[in-house]
Amino acid sequence: MIKQVLEKLEQIQFGLLEQFKESIGNKMKDLVNNYHIAPTEPFEVATIYQMIRELAIHENENPEDIDLTVDDLEAAIGGSYGIGVPCFTIYAPNHEIVGFALCHLNFGSWQGVSLYLEDFYIRKEHRGGGLGKSVLRYLAGYAVKHNYRRLDWGCFLDNESIGMYRHLNKYGVIEQTNWSCFRLSDDKLEEFAKGA
């Protein structure tokens, strides 16, 4: 009985994998070591959302503090806010989702439109083999294809990837050391807007 159930599950999995390949396979681009990347599809949003929660834990934050919902994320990626938020899903060779790159557009008065990498996450067991650099190279190509003038991203100083980012300086990546970022959010944003 258990053997029959396992065989049936294997058939279902194979069928789902074939459907997956048909629906998204032509959009996939190769990365290093048989990993792939493609624009995020609606059926992947819940998995991306779960990884956003994993990212919060990785950054020593409480995932319960995330106000964004799965519906919010799906609406943003789908363009419900007037422009689609570029989001890319990273797949292992077995087509398991193992990471994502969530971006948005920036505009600068000197160079115009640029691509900003807001969140970049690869599950731990898939790090260290050049996948991160390969994803950045893909995003650089995406920016070039869309005539964006820059690819920007930030990184916590204690992030283990900072060494890889610094190593990219041979490609012209510049670490901004004379720049501070400021944030006003939540209740304080509303309070400041009201002049309180």
NORBELBEL-V600487 format. One record per pair of residues at least 6 apart in sequence whose ideal C-beta (glycine too) atoms are under 6 Angstrom apart, sorted by sequence separation. I is the first residue (numbers start at 1). J is the second residue. D is the distance in Angstrom with one decimal. If there is no record, write none. Layout:
i:I j:J d:D
i:I j:J d:D
//
This chain:
i:31 j:37 d:5.6
i:57 j:63 d:6.0
i:92 j:98 d:4.8
i:107 j:113 d:5.6
i:56 j:63 d:4.3
i:155 j:162 d:5.2
i:28 j:36 d:4.4
i:29 j:37 d:5.4
i:77 j:85 d:5.3
i:89 j:97 d:5.7
i:90 j:98 d:5.6
i:105 j:113 d:5.7
i:106 j:114 d:4.8
i:143 j:151 d:4.8
i:184 j:192 d:5.9
i:76 j:85 d:4.3
i:90 j:99 d:3.7
i:122 j:131 d:5.8
i:28 j:38 d:4.5
i:53 j:63 d:3.9
i:77 j:87 d:4.8
i:106 j:116 d:4.7
i:155 j:165 d:5.9
i:27 j:38 d:4.5
i:89 j:100 d:5.6
i:140 j:151 d:5.4
i:103 j:115 d:5.4
i:104 j:116 d:5.4
i:139 j:151 d:5.7
i:88 j:101 d:4.5
i:24 j:38 d:5.6
i:103 j:117 d:5.4
i:104 j:118 d:5.7
i:87 j:102 d:4.9
i:102 j:118 d:5.1
i:24 j:41 d:5.9
i:86 j:103 d:4.2
i:102 j:119 d:4.3
i:85 j:104 d:5.6
i:101 j:120 d:5.1
i:49 j:70 d:4.7
i:100 j:121 d:5.9
i:99 j:121 d:5.4
i:99 j:122 d:3.7
i:46 j:70 d:5.4
i:49 j:73 d:5.5
i:98 j:123 d:4.9
i:45 j:73 d:5.5
i:98 j:126 d:4.6
i:115 j:143 d:4.5
i:45 j:74 d:4.5
i:115 j:148 d:4.7
i:101 j:135 d:5.7
i:114 j:148 d:5.2
i:113 j:148 d:5.2
i:114 j:149 d:5.3
i:114 j:150 d:3.7
i:115 j:151 d:5.1
i:116 j:152 d:4.9
i:117 j:153 d:3.7
i:40 j:77 d:5.6
i:112 j:149 d:5.5
i:111 j:149 d:4.0
i:114 j:152 d:5.9
i:44 j:89 d:5.1
i:40 j:87 d:4.1
i:40 j:89 d:4.8
i:51 j:100 d:5.7
i:47 j:97 d:4.9
i:37 j:88 d:5.2
i:38 j:89 d:5.9
i:48 j:100 d:4.9
i:37 j:90 d:5.3
i:36 j:91 d:4.5
i:34 j:93 d:4.0
i:55 j:121 d:4.5
i:51 j:121 d:5.3
i:33 j:129 d:5.7
i:35 j:131 d:5.6
i:32 j:130 d:4.5
i:32 j:131 d:5.8
i:37 j:138 d:5.3
i:32 j:134 d:4.1
i:31 j:134 d:4.2
//
